[in-house]
Amino acid sequence: MYARDNGAAARDTQQRLPAEELVETAATALRMLADPTRLRLVWLLHERARDVGELASATGVARPAVSQHLGKLRLAGLVRTHREGRRAVYTVRGGHVRRLVEEVLSAAEHHLTGAPDHD
């Protein structure tokens, strides 16, 4: 094989790669979910909307820490917030995030239990 053939193959592969901005945004979302507290928060929010007090109580994490985690998750585009009176209520931002959290926890469960993978 000639050197220029390798270059052509490399260009073809690069053209199939997702855009740099897309990869960076996805990596940021995964970094946010790599923290166990944030993953637990998103799991709780994937079920239904909750406020900081509910989330703090459910996780055993102090309210200020929960608020900081939620702020990071919001900036990463994983959760959104709306007001109900004086309360800020958080929800997961769409089905993609819900499915991502379900899938990563399911994959972890399969890894821990030795259950076969799904195709």
Beta strands, then each sheet from edge to edge (+ up, - down):
strand 1: 50-51
strand 2: 79-84
strand 3: 87-92
sheet 1: 1+ 3- 2+
end
